[in-house]
Amino acid sequence: MFAAVVRFLPLITGAHEAGQLPEGASPADSWGDLYDLPVPGAPVLVEFFTGDTDALTITRITWMA
């Protein structure tokens, strides 16, 4: 599963660099800077913070099974 997450992270970072959110991202808090995103094909949820335009922070990776 860790390999699936590592392969998926460029999708998140690429979207952030383009000033967008990756498809399927859902707000994880009321402020709108923290998002959850399921990893396709894996029971894993990646949480990331986008409040800084120059940086992206992966705040949590949760195993759902």
C-alpha positions as CSV (number, residue, x, y, z in Angstrom):
1,M,0.0,0.0,0.0
2,F,2.9,2.4,0.8
3,A,4.0,2.1,-2.9
4,A,0.5,3.0,-4.1
5,V,0.6,6.1,-1.9
6,V,4.0,7.1,-3.1
7,R,3.0,6.7,-6.8
8,F,-0.2,8.8,-6.1
9,L,1.6,11.8,-4.4
10,P,2.8,13.4,-7.7
11,L,-0.9,13.8,-8.7
12,I,-1.5,15.8,-5.5
13,T,1.6,17.9,-5.9
14,G,1.1,18.5,-9.6
15,A,-2.4,19.8,-9.1
16,H,-1.2,22.1,-6.3
17,E,1.6,23.5,-8.5
18,A,-1.0,24.2,-11.2
19,G,-3.1,26.1,-8.6
20,Q,-5.8,23.4,-8.5
21,L,-7.1,20.6,-6.3
22,P,-6.8,17.0,-7.5
23,E,-10.1,15.5,-8.6
24,G,-11.9,13.8,-5.7
25,A,-10.5,16.0,-2.9
26,S,-12.9,16.8,-0.1
27,P,-12.6,19.5,2.5
28,A,-11.5,18.0,5.8
29,D,-12.2,21.1,7.9
30,S,-14.2,24.3,7.9
31,W,-11.3,26.5,6.9
32,G,-10.9,25.0,3.4
33,D,-7.2,24.5,3.5
34,L,-7.2,20.9,4.6
35,Y,-8.3,18.2,2.3
36,D,-8.8,14.4,2.2
37,L,-8.3,12.3,-0.9
38,P,-8.7,8.6,-1.4
39,V,-5.9,6.7,-3.1
40,P,-7.3,4.9,-6.2
41,G,-7.2,1.2,-5.8
42,A,-6.1,1.2,-2.2
43,P,-7.9,1.6,1.1
44,V,-5.9,4.6,2.0
45,L,-6.9,8.3,2.6
46,V,-4.3,11.1,2.2
47,E,-4.9,14.3,4.1
48,F,-3.0,17.4,2.9
49,F,-2.8,21.1,3.8
50,T,-2.8,23.7,1.0
51,G,-2.8,27.0,2.9
52,D,0.7,28.0,1.6
53,T,0.9,28.6,-2.2
54,D,4.6,27.8,-2.1
55,A,4.4,24.5,-0.2
56,L,2.1,21.5,0.2
57,T,2.1,19.5,3.4
58,I,0.9,15.9,3.7
59,T,-0.5,15.9,7.2
60,R,-1.8,12.3,7.5
61,I,-2.0,9.0,5.6
62,T,-4.8,6.8,7.0
63,W,-5.2,3.1,6.4
64,M,-9.0,2.5,6.0
65,A,-9.1,-1.3,6.2
